[in-house]
Amino acid sequence: MNSKKIKPLELNFCGIKFDSPLVLLSGCVGFGEEYTRIKGFSNTDAGAICLKGTTLEPRLGNPAHRLCETPMGLINAIGLQNPGAAYVIEQILPALDFSETRFIANVSGSTLEEYVQVTRLFDDSPIDAIEINISCPNVKEGGVVFGNDPEMSARVVAACRAVTNKPLITKLSPNQTNIADNAQRCIEAGSDAFAVINTLMGMAIDVEKRQPIIGNNQGGLSGPAIKPVALLKVHQVYQVCKAHNIPIIGQGGISTAEDALEFLIAGASAVGVGTALFYEPLILPEINNGIKNYMQRHGIDHVAQLTGTLSLND
Amino acid sequence: MLNQRNSIHIEEAEIITHQPFAGKQFYLQVKSPQIATLATPGSFVQLRCAASLPLRRPLSIMKTHPDGGTVDFIYKVVGKGTQLLSQQNTGSTLSLLGPIGQPFTLDPKFSLPLLIGGGVGIPPMVFLSDQLRKQSKHYNPLVIMGSEVPFPFTPAPSQYIVPGLPDGVIAAMPLLEDWGITSRLTTLQGYPGCFEGYVTDLAKTWLDNLTSEQQQKVAIFACGPHPMLAAVNNLAKAYQLPIQISLEEFMACGVGGCAGCTVPIQTPQGLAMKRVCVDGPVFNGHDVVFS
C-alpha cells in the first residue's frame, strides 16, 4: 500500500497522475500557454492539457470564416492549423511548465505514415501522452476519414503503437455508425485510452447570401448542444472499455460540475472542457469544487470511484 | 511566452450609458476599472451581448477614463450579437474580457500621423487621437473619418485649417476639436461640410499637397471595412508610407487558444495565418494579404 494519501480529485490515468479529472481539449487552448494570459486562470486547475492538433509539416488551416456560434453551440473549421511537429517539439514544449499539469500531444495526419512519423517525434519528447486524432472533421484527408472506418482506425492505432511506449489515447468520432465496435478494434490494436467524442459535423447558412457561413462549408459542432450525444457515446464506449480497464476522457459540451459528473457516472475517468472555456475562462476551479462537493455529499473518497457507477433503468 | 500571463482581465461591467444614434449605431459606456486602466489604442474587448448568446463579441475601444474606471464604445448593429446588445439597459452588467491584442505603435520619426476610420472603424481612431493629443509636442495628426450612415456625433465646422483640401470641407468631430486634433469627414451621402467621396480620395488630396519632405513624416493608421482597408493599403503602397491597420474576424476565445480568427499575413518565412485576437488586431498593412 502506498502510504501517501491520494487527494479526492487525483487520478491515475494510464500511469500518469492527473491532479484533477479535468482535461483541457485540443484545439481550444492552443499550445498550452494561451489561456494563462487571463488573470486568474491557472494550468494547475487542469489534470492535463491536450495541445493543438499537430501534423508533420506546418499547416495553414482553412480560410475564413472558421467559426459560427449556433444555439448553445459553436461550429468550427480551423483545419488543423499548426506549425508542424518539429517546431512544436523544439520551440513550444521547452517553454511549457510541466510542473503545473500534464501535457498531451494531439497527433494528426493525412496518411498513415504521417501519423506514425509525428507519433515517433513526440515519443522522443517530454510530452506525457499522445492523443491520436482520427476524428478531425475539417480536413479532406486523414482525420475523420480514418476515424469513421474501424479497420482504418485500428491500422492507425497499431502503427502508432509500434513506435511509442507513451500512453496512447484514441480520439473517437461521433460521426460513425457504431462507435463501440470501433473502440473494440482500437483496443485490440493497442489503444491505452479513448477521448470520446470529437465534434459532430454541422453547417450554418447565411440566408441572404445563400452561402455557408463557414469558409470550409461545413465544420464540427461543439458546446452544450452536443452534450446528450456525447454522453450516450461515452456510455456505449464504456461498455467495451470496462472489461479491459481502458479509461475514457469524456467530452462534449461540459460546462458545469453536474455535466462533468454525468460523464464520470456514464463511464469516463476524466472529463474534457473545451468550448465552455470560451464562455467562462475561469470555470475550472468551479467545476473541480462542484465535483468535490458532490463526492463529499455521497461519501466518495476518490474520483475514480465514480466512473461507470450508472445504474440503468430496468 | 510566460511573460504574457495575467495580461487579460475578466470584468462584470455595469452599463453607465447606452444611447442610440441614427443608422443603428449606439454609444455604450461601462464601468470596467481594470480595462480602463490597461487598454491602449488598438486593443479591444470581448463582450457578452446577452446571456442567450454566451460567446463574447469583439468590440473596439473608443476611449478609456482610467480615473473614473469607465470605457466608451460606439458600435453598429450588424448581427445577432450587436442586436441583443442594443437591447441591454443602463444598470445591467456585461461580461468583458480585455484588454486584448497588439495596439497601434507610434514613432516620433513619423510626426504627421494620418488616421483613417471608416464606419465602425472610427472608434479606435478616436482612442489613438486621445493618445496623440497627450504627445502633441511630437505629433501633428490629421484624422479622416468616413461614414455612409449619419456620424455617431454631431459634426461641427473645424477651427483648424488644412492646406490643400477643397473649399467647404470643414465638418469635424467636436471631441477631437476640443482635443486640438484636426479631423475631416467624408461621405457619399451629401452630409453638410463633408468631403463628397471616399476617405482615400481625401487622403490623397492631402498627401499631394505635402512637400516630399513632409510626406516622409507620414504614417497611416486605419480601421474600417475590408474594401476601405484594401484601398488605404494601396494608397500607402503608392506613397511608400508605413501603415498599421486594425483587422476583425469572427472570434471565439479571444486569447489565442482556438485559432478561429486568423487572417493571412505575409512573413519573412512565407504566408502565415495570424490570429486577429493576440497577434493583431493591429498589423503592418504591408504584410496583410487582401483577397
Interface residues (C-beta under 8 A of the other chain):
Chain A: G27 C28 V29 G30 E33 E34 Y35 T36 R37 I38 K39 G40 K52 L60 G61 A64 H65 R66 L67 C68 E69 M72 L74 N76 I78 Q81 A95 D97 T275 L277 F278 Y279 P281 L282
Chain B: M1 L2 Q4 R5 N6 S7 I8 H9 I10 L53 P54 L55 L97 E249 F250 M251 A252 C253 G254 V255 G256 G257 C258 A259 G260 C261 T262 V263 P264 L271 A272 M273 V278
